[in-house]
Amino acid sequence: MSTENNVFLGIDAGTQSLKLLAYDAGQKEILHVCAAPLELISRDDGSREQIAEWWLDALRQCMSELPAEIKARVRGIGVSGQQHGFVPLNKAGEVIAPVKLWCDTSTIAECEEITLRFGGVERCIDAVGNPILPGYTAPKVLWLKKHKPEAYAELAHILLPHDYLNFHLTGKIFTEYGDASGTGYLNILRREYDRDMLAAIDPDLDLLPLLPPLLEADATVPLGEQARQAFDLPAGVKVSTGGGDNMMAAFGTGSTKPGVLTLSLGTSGTVFAHSDKPAIDPHGDLAAFCSSSGGWLPLLCTMNCTVATELTRQSLGKSISECEQLLEASTAGANGLINLPFYNGERIPNLPHARASLHGMTDTNMTPANLYRAAMEGATYTLRRGLDAFDRAGQQFTAIRLTGGGAKSPHWRQMIADVFNLPVEIPAQQEGAAFGAAMQALWACEGQADDLPALIGEHLAVDETMGCVPIAENVATYATLYQQFQDLLGKQYPEIQ
């Protein structure tokens, strides 16, 4: 093993777990990966919360498992975090309430209130680039004011999950444009906090001083001495700005230049691509986000991706390998079953009150194989709507880079290729967001701000054995099935038309 200090750590704090990855940039090798599970607080009102201390406990566990010989060679750290979460701190830097997460839908009333005060949905899109949706941070701030006024009275800092982990590592409060653009109060056109939107959130309090300073994507901050000693890391370690999990997955899949479409099959599903200019979708389906590499990252997010397949798998009492076998026993279209997989409501289309439903049931098609395929197809169709949105924006692609837990399924990979009618490529480094965070740390520490695509190309490999191409017969079948899904969606929810 090399003795150079050329190891970069990627930390990814997701909904289900926190992962730690160690990458040797000299050897171009992932040296270590570990994970610690995270709990989720769910309530019937749509609340989805976590306790910030859980992330720190998980980080301590993962760091304790990192071999000493790897720790001794760490040069940089990058942090990826689930987007949109609201971590409220007081003046002492203490968390004063549970963290409302990206999948929290309890803020519908607050979204409507903010949107009305700001002047309507169209003005939101025109002025800041995005509508105010339940998943975003903005309505969570107003929710805290209305529902926990004692905590709100103490509020001194408004952080995102990845900001909070950076604060723990460095002792400094800061953020960057990519994750900040998922709050609803960053103007993605001017790349600055929008004072009018902040006033719409709380007309009685100037929220601007509570927001973290925005650092450029390639900036670094020294690792704090307290964290350095706690984790037994060498002197001189730098922490990059990090970003939201999707922004870091863009580093980890190569979506740092135009033309590369990334699709992430995780708890949530996302479709995103790099853009050199702001990409505003007048329909509001594509979130107009900044990237964490200095550009923009238009993105469509669904709230029910592996949620759909996992809930179905658990209901069937099957293992993942058994469900893969079930897919072999079914055909495209699940013999007429269509699953609208809105188990947690849905973000795009914007249906926070929606619930999952199964359609086309007969006395012959209610088999485990068809039930599981319908869940996978429903999750895939909702993501396929993202390609329609990119078409409207004039962006075309030659292949899909697939990441996330669902990418491990060969049947799902082929389904994506057939439904999207694009070849599917699988990065050899499977932990997209964690690997991407390590890549951002490498990029920032190397000072290669003007040559990011080349750096990514040097370190990112594609696993040729896992890729697949569309099958013409399946493409034609799925084109018809996708339209049937769209027709059913429109009938069930005419408000999205």
Salt bridges, closest charged atoms under 4 A:
ASP24 OD2 - ARG73 NH2 2.80
GLU49 OE2 - ARG43 NH2 3.04
GLU49 OE2 - LYS100 NZ 3.33
GLU53 OE2 - ARG60 NH1 3.13
ASP57 OD1 - ARG60 NH1 2.72
ASP104 OD2 - LYS100 NZ 2.95
GLU110 OE2 - LYS146 NZ 3.13
GLU110 OE2 - HIS147 NE2 3.51
GLU113 OE2 - ARG117 NH1 3.08
GLU113 OE1 - LYS146 NZ 3.17
ASP163 OD1 - HIS162 ND1 3.37
ASP179 OD2 - HIS162 ND1 2.83
GLU192 OE2 - ARG190 NE 2.80
ASP194 OD2 - ARG190 NH2 3.53
ASP196 OD2 - ARG123 NH2 3.74
ASP202 OD1 - LYS145 NZ 2.73
ASP204 OD2 - LYS145 NZ 3.17
GLU225 OE2 - ARG228 NH2 2.93
ASP276 OD1 - HIS274 NE2 2.95
ASP281 OD2 - ARG392 NH2 3.26
ASP285 OD2 - ARG392 NH2 3.44
GLU310 OE1 - ARG313 NH2 2.82
GLU324 OE1 - HIS411 ND1 2.75
GLU328 OE2 - HIS411 NE2 3.99
GLU377 OE2 - ARG373 NH1 3.69
ASP388 OD1 - ARG384 NH1 2.54
GLU425 OE1 - ARG401 NE 2.62
GLU431 OE1 - LYS19 NZ 2.92
GLU446 OE2 - ARG75 NH1 2.69
GLU458 OE2 - LYS28 NZ 3.40
GLU458 OE2 - HIS459 NE2 3.98
